[in-house]
Structures are given as C-alpha cells and as structure tokens.
Amino acid sequence: HIPRGVRVAANLFSSQPIKKQICGQTPRDMPEVQALLGQDRYNPSLVPQLEEHVHEQVVNGTYSGEANLTLLRNYACLPPHLAKVPVITKILLKALAQLHEGKNDFTACCMLLSEKQQADETLSKVVAIATALRTARFSECWALVAKSKDLLSQVPGMDVAMRKYALHVITVSYRRVQKRVLGIALNLAGGQLDALVALHVKGSGWSATGDLILLPANDSNTPNVNRSRSGAESIRFDQVLPVLRSVTVG
C-alpha cells in the first residue's frame, strides 16, 4: 500500500499520462511527419499540415521540435497576418516543456519570431515565464504563471515540466537546501512538499533533518578540490607578469 501523500508527490512529477505528454515522440516515430520534412521545407503548402500537427502534439502529448521549427520558418516567409498566434503560442509552450530534457528548442523558436510577434501580448507572457524559469527566478516565474493559468492550460502538463526543470536546477546547484527554498522553486507547500521530500528520501538518495535537505553529490554541485592541487588549473606568476607590466602606470 502506497501512502496517499507519496502518491500525490509522484503524480506531481511522474504520473504516466503526464510523462507521455512531456517526453513525447520524435518525427522518426511519425512517418507522415517525416515525409513532410523530407520535402522542400520552405513551402507554404506545408503550413496547414504542420499547423494540424501542432494540435496533434498538444492532444496526444507528443513533441516534434523539428516540425515546429519548420512551421515557424515558413511563417517568417509569409505575410504577417497568416502567422497564427495561437499556434505559435502552443509551439513555444511545447518547447518550454522540453527544458528539463536538456533541449534548447525554446531559444531557436524565439529567434524565428518577428518583432511584431515578440511584442504580442500573449507571446510576450510566454517569453517572460520562460525567462524567469531559465534564470532560476522561480518565485517570479510562479507568480507569472498564477496570472496566466488559462494560457498555460493550453498545453497539458506544463506545471509538471516546469517543476522538473526547477528540481534539476536545484539538484545540480546545491548539496544542501532549505525545504522552504525548495518549496519556492517548485511552487509547493505543506503536505505536497512534505510528500515530495519523503518520496525522494526514499528513492533518490536525499536525506532530511528538520528544515534542511541534503542532496546527493554530483559533478555540478560538488567542488573539485583536487583540480588546483593537480596543477591543471594553476597559473604561474611569470605567465601573468607581461599583463601586469602592460597595465602598470609609470
């Protein structure tokens, strides 16, 4: 029997339906999309099919970054009024949901937006949320999310994907973190936060003492104290002496 609190915590990060929505498929898993991408990609006749495919990704919980970028490139070549903001919004949200997978599709998507699109109220909200998330300004990020519930609800599983990214940032940045700080990063509190910590204590090597949580060591959150001793990072004085002389006055 799994305690209810642990079930809740598991659902916040790894329930099966949401996992499908986040991980999705690649174009290779969808032959019809791959066939489209094998054609001349700067082809306005592809736009309706690629737009429909964006809708399919949202409904089925799949992801085709290559197809979405192809659509944005075609939008850039079309008259501005033919580029559909609701479709672009879903593309940006789907790309943002891949951050925890290590994908940087969101930046690539933004680079294909025109100045007018970047100034659009809806799209600028998505960009603001993404900027706060990617720069670890989590409190600001979740405050923006709270004001844009209808916007993010267009793509199921966005809150889960964002929490996974926030948790990744925390675990590669800290060996020790206060529960309060973790709660702010994940936008969780009370029983949900307690259940999450208990879940990771049980299965991810965390340990908790009061309000302090000790996270497992990894290459990112642990200083390499042997690096300077080995000489790999050492710099001799004679190497910097010419620089010092060049900036000496008199």
Accessible surface in RSA format (square Angstrom, percent):
REM  Atomic radii and reference values for relative SASA: ProtOr
REM  Chains: A
REM  Algorithm: Lee & Richards
REM  Probe-radius: 1.40
REM  Slices: 20
REM RES _ NUM      All-atoms   Total-Side   Main-Chain    Non-polar    All polar
REM                ABS   REL    ABS   REL    ABS   REL    ABS   REL    ABS   REL
RES HIS A   1   209.52 114.5 127.57  88.7  81.95 209.6  99.33 102.4 110.19 128.2
RES ILE A   2   101.54  57.8  97.09  72.3   4.45  10.7  97.97  70.5   3.57   9.7
RES PRO A   3    73.55  53.6  69.70  63.5   3.85  14.0  73.55  60.7   0.00   0.0
RES ARG A   4   170.03  71.4 164.19  83.7   5.84  13.9  55.19  75.4 114.83  69.6
RES GLY A   5    32.17  39.7   0.00   N/A  32.17  39.7  25.71  70.6   6.46  14.5
RES VAL A   6    26.97  17.7  26.88  24.3   0.08   0.2  26.88  23.4   0.08   0.2
RES ARG A   7   103.45  43.4  99.90  50.9   3.55   8.5  44.62  61.0  58.83  35.7
RES VAL A   8    37.63  24.8  36.43  33.0   1.20   2.9  37.27  32.4   0.37   1.0
RES ALA A   9     0.00   0.0   0.00   0.0   0.00   0.0   0.00   0.0   0.00   0.0
RES ALA A  10    29.86  27.5  29.86  46.1   0.00   0.0  29.86  42.1   0.00   0.0
RES ASN A  11    81.72  56.4  78.20  75.6   3.52   8.5  20.70  49.8  61.02  59.0
RES LEU A  12    25.10  14.0  23.65  16.9   1.45   3.7  25.10  17.6   0.00   0.0
RES PHE A  13    14.62   7.3  14.43   8.9   0.19   0.5  14.43   8.7   0.19   0.5
RES SER A  14    62.80  53.1  48.83  65.2  13.97  32.2  31.89  67.9  30.91  43.3
RES SER A  15    23.06  19.5  15.15  20.2   7.90  18.2  19.78  42.1   3.28   4.6
RES GLN A  16   131.58  73.6 126.38  92.4   5.20  12.4  58.92 125.4  72.66  55.1
RES PRO A  17    91.93  67.0  81.34  74.2  10.59  38.5  90.65  74.8   1.28   8.0
RES ILE A  18    35.86  20.4  35.86  26.7   0.00   0.0  35.86  25.8   0.00   0.0
RES LYS A  19    99.86  48.7  99.58  61.1   0.27   0.7  44.62  40.2  55.24  58.8
RES LYS A  20   117.52  57.3 109.45  67.2   8.07  19.2  67.60  60.8  49.92  53.2
RES GLN A  21    45.18  25.3  41.80  30.5   3.38   8.0   8.61  18.3  36.56  27.7
RES ILE A  22     2.56   1.5   2.04   1.5   0.52   1.3   2.56   1.8   0.00   0.0
RES CYS A  23    54.03  40.9  41.67  46.5  12.35  29.0  25.70  65.1  28.33  30.5
RES GLY A  24    25.32  31.2   0.00   N/A  25.32  31.2   2.08   5.7  23.24  52.0
RES GLN A  25    68.17  38.1  63.15  46.2   5.02  11.9  20.18  42.9  47.99  36.4
RES THR A  26    50.72  36.1  50.05  50.7   0.67   1.6  47.66  64.0   3.07   4.6
RES PRO A  27    14.47  10.5  14.47  13.2   0.00   0.0  14.47  11.9   0.00   0.0
RES ARG A  28   187.25  78.6 162.97  83.1  24.29  57.8  63.86  87.3 123.40  74.8
RES ASP A  29    84.56  59.2  58.16  57.9  26.40  62.4  17.34  40.8  67.22  67.0
RES MET A  30    20.36  10.5  19.38  12.8   0.98   2.3  11.86  10.1   8.50  11.3
RES PRO A  31    99.20  72.3  90.81  82.8   8.38  30.5  95.34  78.7   3.85  23.9
RES GLU A  32   108.49  62.3  97.45  73.7  11.04  26.3  69.38 134.2  39.11  31.9
RES VAL A  33     3.43   2.3   3.43   3.1   0.00   0.0   3.43   3.0   0.00   0.0
RES GLN A  34    72.94  40.8  70.70  51.7   2.24   5.3  32.44  69.1  40.50  30.7
RES ALA A  35    62.81  57.7  46.79  72.2  16.02  36.4  58.44  82.3   4.36  11.6
RES LEU A  36    18.78  10.5  18.77  13.4   0.01   0.0  18.77  13.2   0.01   0.0
RES LEU A  37     3.05   1.7   0.47   0.3   2.58   6.5   0.58   0.4   2.47   6.6
RES GLY A  38    67.16  82.8   0.00   N/A  67.16  82.8  33.52  92.0  33.63  75.3
RES GLN A  39    92.27  51.6  75.61  55.3  16.66  39.7  36.64  78.0  55.63  42.2
RES ASP A  40    96.13  67.3  79.27  78.9  16.85  39.9  38.61  90.9  57.52  57.4
RES ARG A  41    78.37  32.9  74.55  38.0   3.81   9.1  27.79  38.0  50.58  30.7
RES TYR A  42   129.19  60.3 113.14  64.4  16.05  41.8  85.67  64.4  43.52  53.6
RES ASN A  43    41.12  28.4  39.84  38.5   1.28   3.1   3.63   8.7  37.49  36.2
RES PRO A  44    81.08  59.1  74.14  67.6   6.94  25.2  74.37  61.4   6.71  41.7
RES SER A  45    75.64  63.9  54.17  72.3  21.48  49.5  54.42 115.9  21.22  29.7
RES LEU A  46     3.91   2.2   3.91   2.8   0.00   0.0   3.91   2.7   0.00   0.0
RES VAL A  47    12.09   8.0  12.09  10.9   0.00   0.0  12.09  10.5   0.00   0.0
RES PRO A  48    84.12  61.3  76.51  69.7   7.61  27.7  78.22  64.6   5.90  36.7
RES GLN A  49    93.62  52.4  85.71  62.6   7.91  18.8  36.35  77.4  57.27  43.4
RES LEU A  50     1.86   1.0   0.60   0.4   1.26   3.2   0.60   0.4   1.26   3.4
RES GLU A  51    20.97  12.0  16.52  12.5   4.45  10.6   8.75  16.9  12.23  10.0
RES GLU A  52    91.26  52.4  87.67  66.3   3.59   8.5  38.60  74.7  52.66  43.0
RES HIS A  53     6.71   3.7   6.25   4.3   0.46   1.2   6.24   6.4   0.47   0.5
RES VAL A  54     2.10   1.4   2.10   1.9   0.00   0.0   2.10   1.8   0.00   0.0
RES HIS A  55    94.09  51.4  93.33  64.9   0.76   1.9  59.61  61.4  34.47  40.1
RES GLU A  56    64.68  37.1  63.64  48.1   1.04   2.5  19.35  37.4  45.33  37.0
RES GLN A  57     0.29   0.2   0.29   0.2   0.00   0.0   0.23   0.5   0.06   0.0
RES VAL A  58    15.85  10.4  12.52  11.3   3.33   8.0  12.52  10.9   3.33   9.0
RES VAL A  59   100.57  66.2  68.08  61.6  32.49  78.3  74.48  64.7  26.09  70.8
RES ASN A  60    73.21  50.5  65.72  63.5   7.50  18.1  14.32  34.5  58.90  56.9
RES GLY A  61     0.97   1.2   0.00   N/A   0.97   1.2   0.66   1.8   0.31   0.7
RES THR A  62     6.62   4.7   6.62   6.7   0.00   0.0   4.78   6.4   1.84   2.8
RES TYR A  63     7.38   3.4   5.71   3.3   1.67   4.3   4.28   3.2   3.10   3.8
RES SER A  64     0.14   0.1   0.00   0.0   0.14   0.3   0.14   0.3   0.00   0.0
RES GLY A  65     9.18  11.3   0.00   N/A   9.18  11.3   4.78  13.1   4.40   9.8
RES GLU A  66    70.13  40.3  61.38  46.4   8.75  20.8  28.90  55.9  41.24  33.7
RES ALA A  67     1.22   1.1   0.72   1.1   0.50   1.1   0.90   1.3   0.31   0.8
RES ASN A  68     3.13   2.2   2.81   2.7   0.32   0.8   1.35   3.3   1.78   1.7
RES LEU A  69    25.34  14.1  25.34  18.1   0.00   0.0  25.34  17.8   0.00   0.0
RES THR A  70     0.60   0.4   0.47   0.5   0.13   0.3   0.60   0.8   0.00   0.0
RES LEU A  71     0.16   0.1   0.16   0.1   0.00   0.0   0.16   0.1   0.00   0.0
RES LEU A  72     2.30   1.3   1.69   1.2   0.62   1.5   1.69   1.2   0.62   1.7
RES ARG A  73    74.71  31.4  73.02  37.2   1.69   4.0  12.59  17.2  62.12  37.6
RES ASN A  74     2.84   2.0   2.36   2.3   0.48   1.1   0.24   0.6   2.60   2.5
RES TYR A  75     6.37   3.0   2.54   1.4   3.82   9.9   2.54   1.9   3.82   4.7
RES ALA A  76    70.39  64.7  29.21  45.1  41.17  93.7  41.07  57.8  29.32  77.7
RES CYS A  77    89.86  68.0  53.12  59.2  36.74  86.3  31.83  80.7  58.02  62.6
RES LEU A  78    31.18  17.4  20.25  14.5  10.93  27.5  21.38  15.0   9.80  26.4
RES PRO A  79    64.76  47.2  58.21  53.1   6.55  23.8  64.25  53.0   0.51   3.2
RES PRO A  80    97.40  71.0  83.21  75.9  14.19  51.6  88.72  73.2   8.68  54.0
RES HIS A  81   147.61  80.7 113.15  78.6  34.46  88.2  92.93  95.8  54.69  63.6
RES LEU A  82    81.48  45.4  75.25  53.8   6.22  15.6  77.72  54.6   3.76  10.1
RES ALA A  83    11.73  10.8   1.15   1.8  10.58  24.1   1.15   1.6  10.58  28.0
RES LYS A  84   105.13  51.3 100.17  61.5   4.97  11.8  62.29  56.1  42.85  45.6
RES VAL A  85    44.60  29.3  42.60  38.6   2.00   4.8  42.60  37.0   2.00   5.4
RES PRO A  86    83.71  61.0  79.57  72.5   4.14  15.0  83.71  69.1   0.00   0.0
RES VAL A  87    21.74  14.3  21.45  19.4   0.29   0.7  21.70  18.9   0.03   0.1
RES ILE A  88     0.31   0.2   0.31   0.2   0.00   0.0   0.31   0.2   0.00   0.0
RES THR A  89     1.13   0.8   1.13   1.1   0.00   0.0   0.66   0.9   0.47   0.7
RES LYS A  90    44.55  21.7  44.55  27.3   0.00   0.0  21.46  19.3  23.09  24.6
RES ILE A  91     0.50   0.3   0.37   0.3   0.13   0.3   0.37   0.3   0.13   0.3
RES LEU A  92     0.00   0.0   0.00   0.0   0.00   0.0   0.00   0.0   0.00   0.0
RES LEU A  93     0.48   0.3   0.48   0.3   0.00   0.0   0.48   0.3   0.00   0.0
RES LYS A  94     4.09   2.0   4.09   2.5   0.00   0.0   0.00   0.0   4.09   4.4
RES ALA A  95     0.58   0.5   0.30   0.5   0.28   0.6   0.30   0.4   0.28   0.7
RES LEU A  96     2.67   1.5   0.26   0.2   2.41   6.1   0.26   0.2   2.41   6.5
RES ALA A  97     6.10   5.6   6.00   9.3   0.10   0.2   6.00   8.4   0.10   0.3
RES GLN A  98     0.46   0.3   0.46   0.3   0.00   0.0   0.00   0.0   0.46   0.3
RES LEU A  99    16.82   9.4  11.56   8.3   5.26  13.2  11.56   8.1   5.26  14.2
RES HIS A 100    38.75  21.2  15.53  10.8  23.22  59.4  14.75  15.2  24.01  27.9
RES GLU A 101    80.48  46.2  49.82  37.7  30.66  73.0  11.90  23.0  68.58  56.0
RES GLY A 102    70.42  86.8   0.00   N/A  70.42  86.8  37.21 102.1  33.22  74.4
RES LYS A 103    80.23  39.1  72.57  44.5   7.66  18.2  54.60  49.1  25.63  27.3
RES ASN A 104    86.86  59.9  75.99  73.4  10.87  26.2  33.77  81.3  53.10  51.3
RES ASP A 105    31.52  22.1  30.83  30.7   0.70   1.6   1.18   2.8  30.34  30.3
RES PHE A 106     3.60   1.8   3.27   2.0   0.33   0.9   3.27   2.0   0.33   1.0
RES THR A 107    43.45  30.9  41.92  42.5   1.53   3.6  42.09  56.5   1.35   2.0
RES ALA A 108    36.48  33.5  30.89  47.7   5.59  12.7  34.43  48.5   2.05   5.4
RES CYS A 109     1.64   1.2   1.64   1.8   0.00   0.0   0.00   0.0   1.64   1.8
RES CYS A 110    29.03  22.0  26.34  29.4   2.70   6.3  22.98  58.2   6.06   6.5
RES MET A 111   154.09  79.8 119.56  79.1  34.53  82.2 107.14  91.1  46.95  62.2
RES LEU A 112    49.43  27.5  38.97  27.9  10.47  26.3  42.77  30.0   6.66  17.9
RES LEU A 113    10.85   6.0   0.95   0.7   9.90  24.9   1.33   0.9   9.52  25.6
RES SER A 114    56.03  47.3  44.08  58.8  11.95  27.5  50.93 108.5   5.10   7.1
RES GLU A 115   152.12  87.3 142.20 107.6   9.91  23.6  56.78 109.8  95.33  77.8
RES LYS A 116   156.50  76.3 143.55  88.1  12.95  30.8 103.93  93.6  52.56  56.0
RES GLN A 117    25.20  14.1  23.73  17.3   1.47   3.5  11.69  24.9  13.51  10.2
RES GLN A 118    92.68  51.8  80.98  59.2  11.70  27.9  23.69  50.4  69.00  52.3
RES ALA A 119    82.31  75.7  50.44  77.8  31.86  72.5  60.48  85.2  21.83  57.8
RES ASP A 120    42.12  29.5  33.19  33.0   8.94  21.1  12.28  28.9  29.85  29.8
RES GLU A 121   123.53  70.9 115.18  87.1   8.36  19.9  46.31  89.6  77.23  63.1
RES THR A 122    47.91  34.1  46.74  47.4   1.16   2.8  12.20  16.4  35.71  54.0
RES LEU A 123     0.17   0.1   0.17   0.1   0.00   0.0   0.17   0.1   0.00   0.0
RES SER A 124    43.50  36.8  37.88  50.6   5.63  13.0  27.56  58.7  15.94  22.3
RES LYS A 125    86.89  42.4  83.61  51.3   3.28   7.8  45.19  40.7  41.71  44.4
RES VAL A 126     0.70   0.5   0.49   0.4   0.21   0.5   0.70   0.6   0.00   0.0
RES VAL A 127    48.58  32.0  48.58  44.0   0.00   0.0  48.58  42.2   0.00   0.0
RES ALA A 128    40.77  37.5  32.17  49.6   8.61  19.6  39.28  55.3   1.49   3.9
RES ILE A 129     1.85   1.1   1.85   1.4   0.00   0.0   1.85   1.3   0.00   0.0
RES ALA A 130     0.27   0.3   0.27   0.4   0.00   0.0   0.27   0.4   0.00   0.0
RES THR A 131    57.87  41.2  54.76  55.5   3.11   7.4  42.04  56.5  15.83  23.9
RES ALA A 132     0.00   0.0   0.00   0.0   0.00   0.0   0.00   0.0   0.00   0.0
RES LEU A 133     0.75   0.4   0.65   0.5   0.10   0.2   0.65   0.5   0.10   0.3
RES ARG A 134    86.36  36.3  64.00  32.6  22.36  53.2  12.78  17.5  73.58  44.6
RES THR A 135    74.47  53.0  50.14  50.8  24.33  58.0  57.88  77.7  16.59  25.1
RES ALA A 136    47.21  43.4  29.59  45.7  17.62  40.1  29.59  41.7  17.62  46.7
RES ARG A 137   103.52  43.5  95.38  48.6   8.14  19.4  60.93  83.3  42.59  25.8
RES PHE A 138    17.88   8.9  14.68   9.1   3.20   8.3  14.68   8.9   3.20   9.2
RES SER A 139    75.40  63.7  65.97  88.0   9.43  21.7  30.67  65.3  44.73  62.7
RES GLU A 140    78.00  44.8  69.60  52.7   8.40  20.0  37.22  72.0  40.77  33.3
RES CYS A 141     0.00   0.0   0.00   0.0   0.00   0.0   0.00   0.0   0.00   0.0
RES TRP A 142    15.40   6.2  11.10   5.4   4.30  10.1  11.50   6.1   3.90   6.3
RES ALA A 143    51.12  47.0  41.32  63.8   9.81  22.3  49.67  70.0   1.45   3.8
RES LEU A 144    47.86  26.7  47.66  34.1   0.20   0.5  47.69  33.5   0.17   0.5
RES VAL A 145     4.88   3.2   4.88   4.4   0.00   0.0   4.88   4.2   0.00   0.0
RES ALA A 146    65.12  59.9  44.73  69.0  20.39  46.4  45.36  63.9  19.75  52.3
RES LYS A 147   166.33  81.1 133.22  81.7  33.11  78.8  88.75  79.9  77.58  82.6
RES SER A 148    11.04   9.3   5.27   7.0   5.77  13.3   6.04  12.9   5.01   7.0
RES LYS A 149   124.33  60.7 118.60  72.8   5.73  13.6  79.24  71.3  45.09  48.0
RES ASP A 150   124.89  87.5 118.07 117.5   6.82  16.1  38.74  91.2  86.14  85.9
RES LEU A 151    15.94   8.9  11.83   8.5   4.11  10.3  14.36  10.1   1.59   4.3
RES LEU A 152    12.12   6.8  10.45   7.5   1.67   4.2  10.61   7.4   1.52   4.1
RES SER A 153    80.93  68.4  51.48  68.7  29.45  67.8  47.89 102.0  33.04  46.3
RES GLN A 154    62.18  34.8  47.35  34.6  14.84  35.3  29.34  62.5  32.84  24.9
RES VAL A 155     4.36   2.9   3.14   2.8   1.21   2.9   3.14   2.7   1.21   3.3
RES PRO A 156    63.14  46.0  49.92  45.5  13.21  48.0  58.03  47.9   5.11  31.7
RES GLY A 157    13.20  16.3   0.00   N/A  13.20  16.3   2.13   5.9  11.07  24.8
RES MET A 158     4.54   2.3   3.10   2.1   1.44   3.4   2.96   2.5   1.57   2.1
RES ASP A 159    64.44  45.1  62.70  62.4   1.74   4.1  18.12  42.6  46.33  46.2
RES VAL A 160     5.05   3.3   5.05   4.6   0.00   0.0   5.05   4.4   0.00   0.0
RES ALA A 161     2.43   2.2   0.58   0.9   1.84   4.2   0.88   1.2   1.55   4.1
RES MET A 162     1.33   0.7   0.27   0.2   1.06   2.5   1.28   1.1   0.05   0.1
RES ARG A 163    20.23   8.5  20.23  10.3   0.00   0.0   0.00   0.0  20.23  12.3
RES LYS A 164    44.77  21.8  38.91  23.9   5.85  13.9  21.77  19.6  22.99  24.5
RES TYR A 165    32.68  15.3  32.68  18.6   0.00   0.0  10.58   7.9  22.10  27.2
RES ALA A 166     0.00   0.0   0.00   0.0   0.00   0.0   0.00   0.0   0.00   0.0
RES LEU A 167    19.68  11.0  19.68  14.1   0.00   0.0  19.68  13.8   0.00   0.0
RES HIS A 168    90.70  49.6  85.40  59.4   5.30  13.6  49.68  51.2  41.02  47.7
RES VAL A 169    27.30  18.0  27.29  24.7   0.01   0.0  27.30  23.7   0.00   0.0
RES ILE A 170     5.31   3.0   5.31   4.0   0.00   0.0   5.31   3.8   0.00   0.0
RES THR A 171    31.37  22.3  31.24  31.7   0.13   0.3  21.61  29.0   9.76  14.8
RES VAL A 172    45.58  30.0  41.09  37.2   4.49  10.8  41.09  35.7   4.49  12.2
RES SER A 173    59.40  50.2  30.69  41.0  28.71  66.1  21.73  46.3  37.66  52.8
RES TYR A 174   100.87  47.1  98.19  55.9   2.67   7.0  55.78  41.9  45.09  55.6
RES ARG A 175    74.81  31.4  69.77  35.6   5.05  12.0  19.00  26.0  55.81  33.8
RES ARG A 176   148.54  62.4 133.86  68.2  14.68  35.0  32.68  44.7 115.86  70.2
RES VAL A 177     7.23   4.8   2.38   2.2   4.86  11.7   7.23   6.3   0.00   0.0
RES GLN A 178    82.71  46.3  80.75  59.0   1.96   4.7  15.89  33.8  66.82  50.7
RES LYS A 179    49.38  24.1  49.38  30.3   0.00   0.0  16.05  14.5  33.33  35.5
RES ARG A 180   143.08  60.1 133.45  68.0   9.63  22.9  71.87  98.2  71.21  43.2
RES VAL A 181    50.29  33.1  49.65  44.9   0.64   1.6  49.66  43.2   0.63   1.7
RES LEU A 182     0.00   0.0   0.00   0.0   0.00   0.0   0.00   0.0   0.00   0.0
RES GLY A 183     5.24   6.5   0.00   N/A   5.24   6.5   3.89  10.7   1.35   3.0
RES ILE A 184    77.22  43.9  68.42  51.0   8.80  21.2  74.81  53.9   2.41   6.5
RES ALA A 185     1.97   1.8   1.58   2.4   0.38   0.9   1.85   2.6   0.12   0.3
RES LEU A 186     0.00   0.0   0.00   0.0   0.00   0.0   0.00   0.0   0.00   0.0
RES ASN A 187    69.80  48.1  54.80  53.0  15.00  36.1   5.04  12.1  64.76  62.6
RES LEU A 188     9.38   5.2   0.22   0.2   9.16  23.0   3.49   2.4   5.90  15.9
RES ALA A 189    75.16  69.1  62.64  96.7  12.52  28.5  63.62  89.6  11.55  30.6
RES GLY A 190    50.24  62.0   0.00   N/A  50.24  62.0  40.95 112.4   9.29  20.8
RES GLY A 191    55.15  68.0   0.00   N/A  55.15  68.0  37.37 102.6  17.77  39.8
RES GLN A 192    79.94  44.7  76.56  55.9   3.38   8.0  20.81  44.3  59.12  44.8
RES LEU A 193    11.31   6.3  11.31   8.1   0.00   0.0  11.31   7.9   0.00   0.0
RES ASP A 194    71.55  50.1  66.05  65.7   5.51  13.0  26.87  63.2  44.68  44.6
RES ALA A 195     9.51   8.7   3.27   5.0   6.24  14.2   9.16  12.9   0.35   0.9
RES LEU A 196     0.00   0.0   0.00   0.0   0.00   0.0   0.00   0.0   0.00   0.0
RES VAL A 197     8.51   5.6   8.51   7.7   0.00   0.0   8.51   7.4   0.00   0.0
RES ALA A 198    49.57  45.6  38.46  59.3  11.12  25.3  44.41  62.5   5.16  13.7
RES LEU A 199    44.84  25.0  42.85  30.7   1.98   5.0  43.12  30.3   1.71   4.6
RES HIS A 200    28.26  15.4  27.91  19.4   0.35   0.9  25.58  26.4   2.68   3.1
RES VAL A 201    62.85  41.4  49.26  44.6  13.60  32.8  49.26  42.8  13.60  36.9
RES LYS A 202   169.30  82.6 134.54  82.5  34.76  82.8  91.58  82.4  77.72  82.8
RES GLY A 203    66.62  82.2   0.00   N/A  66.62  82.2  32.76  89.9  33.86  75.8
RES SER A 204    52.85  44.7  32.18  42.9  20.68  47.6  24.12  51.4  28.74  40.3
RES GLY A 205    58.50  72.1   0.00   N/A  58.50  72.1  35.20  96.6  23.30  52.2
RES TRP A 206    12.91   5.2   5.81   2.8   7.10  16.7   0.70   0.4  12.21  19.8
RES SER A 207    51.47  43.5  49.42  66.0   2.05   4.7  42.71  91.0   8.76  12.3
RES ALA A 208    49.50  45.5  17.80  27.5  31.69  72.1  17.96  25.3  31.53  83.5
RES THR A 209   111.33  79.2 102.22 103.6   9.10  21.7  74.34  99.8  36.99  55.9
RES GLY A 210    67.28  83.0   0.00   N/A  67.28  83.0  46.00 126.2  21.28  47.7
RES ASP A 211    73.29  51.3  63.82  63.5   9.47  22.4  40.80  96.0  32.49  32.4
RES LEU A 212    77.92  43.4  75.92  54.3   2.00   5.0  75.97  53.4   1.95   5.2
RES ILE A 213     0.00   0.0   0.00   0.0   0.00   0.0   0.00   0.0   0.00   0.0
RES LEU A 214    61.53  34.3  60.76  43.5   0.77   1.9  60.76  42.7   0.77   2.1
RES LEU A 215     1.11   0.6   0.52   0.4   0.58   1.5   1.03   0.7   0.08   0.2
RES PRO A 216    54.61  39.8  44.67  40.7   9.95  36.2  53.53  44.2   1.09   6.8
RES ALA A 217    61.05  56.1  33.22  51.3  27.82  63.3  33.29  46.9  27.76  73.5
RES ASN A 218    54.66  37.7  41.55  40.2  13.11  31.6  42.07 101.2  12.59  12.2
RES ASP A 219   148.77 104.2 119.52 119.0  29.25  69.2  40.64  95.6 108.13 107.8
RES SER A 220    80.67  68.2  44.78  59.8  35.89  82.7  18.39  39.2  62.29  87.3
RES ASN A 221    13.21   9.1   0.00   0.0  13.21  31.8   4.34  10.4   8.87   8.6
RES THR A 222    55.93  39.8  46.10  46.7   9.83  23.4  46.85  62.9   9.09  13.7
RES PRO A 223   107.76  78.5  88.33  80.5  19.43  70.6 100.08  82.6   7.68  47.7
RES ASN A 224    86.76  59.8  61.90  59.8  24.86  59.9  20.70  49.8  66.06  63.8
RES VAL A 225    97.69  64.3  85.23  77.2  12.46  30.0  93.73  81.4   3.95  10.7
RES ASN A 226    92.38  63.7  91.30  88.2   1.08   2.6  24.90  59.9  67.48  65.2
RES ARG A 227   115.64  48.6 110.62  56.4   5.02  11.9  21.62  29.5  94.02  57.0
RES SER A 228    77.11  65.2  64.57  86.2  12.54  28.9  43.14  91.9  33.97  47.6
RES ARG A 229   196.22  82.4 158.63  80.9  37.59  89.5  61.00  83.4 135.22  82.0
RES SER A 230    84.75  71.6  42.41  56.6  42.34  97.5  50.49 107.5  34.26  48.0
RES GLY A 231    35.11  43.3   0.00   N/A  35.11  43.3  20.41  56.0  14.70  32.9
RES ALA A 232    81.96  75.4  40.39  62.3  41.57  94.6  53.02  74.7  28.94  76.7
RES GLU A 233   103.78  59.6  83.45  63.1  20.33  48.4  22.39  43.3  81.39  66.5
RES SER A 234    74.04  62.6  45.90  61.3  28.14  64.8  38.37  81.7  35.67  50.0
RES ILE A 235   125.28  71.3  94.33  70.3  30.95  74.6  94.78  68.3  30.49  82.7
RES ARG A 236   147.40  61.9 141.08  71.9   6.32  15.1  69.63  95.2  77.77  47.1
RES PHE A 237   134.56  67.3 122.67  76.0  11.89  30.9 126.71  76.8   7.86  22.5
RES ASP A 238    83.18  58.3  71.04  70.7  12.14  28.7  40.54  95.4  42.64  42.5
RES GLN A 239    91.56  51.2  67.50  49.3  24.06  57.3  24.85  52.9  66.70  50.6
RES VAL A 240    54.87  36.1  54.83  49.6   0.04   0.1  54.87  47.7   0.00   0.0
RES LEU A 241    49.95  27.8  49.95  35.7   0.00   0.0  49.95  35.1   0.00   0.0
RES PRO A 242    79.88  58.2  72.22  65.8   7.66  27.9  74.94  61.9   4.94  30.7
RES VAL A 243    93.16  61.3  91.84  83.1   1.31   3.2  93.16  80.9   0.00   0.0
RES LEU A 244    81.04  45.1  80.62  57.7   0.41   1.0  80.63  56.6   0.41   1.1
RES ARG A 245   163.13  68.5 147.58  75.2  15.56  37.0  52.22  71.4 110.91  67.2
RES SER A 246    89.42  75.6  47.86  63.9  41.55  95.7  50.91 108.4  38.51  53.9
RES VAL A 247   103.84  68.3  79.96  72.4  23.88  57.5  87.53  76.0  16.31  44.2
RES THR A 248    92.01  65.4  67.88  68.8  24.13  57.5  57.62  77.4  34.39  52.0
RES VAL A 249   147.12  96.8 119.52 108.2  27.61  66.5 123.31 107.1  23.81  64.6
RES GLY A 250   113.42 139.9   0.00   N/A 113.42 139.9  73.56 201.9  39.86  89.3
END  Absolute sums over single chains surface
CHAIN  1 A    13924.8      11227.0       2697.7       8120.8       5803.9
END  Absolute sums over all chains
TOTAL         13924.8      11227.0       2697.7       8120.8       5803.9
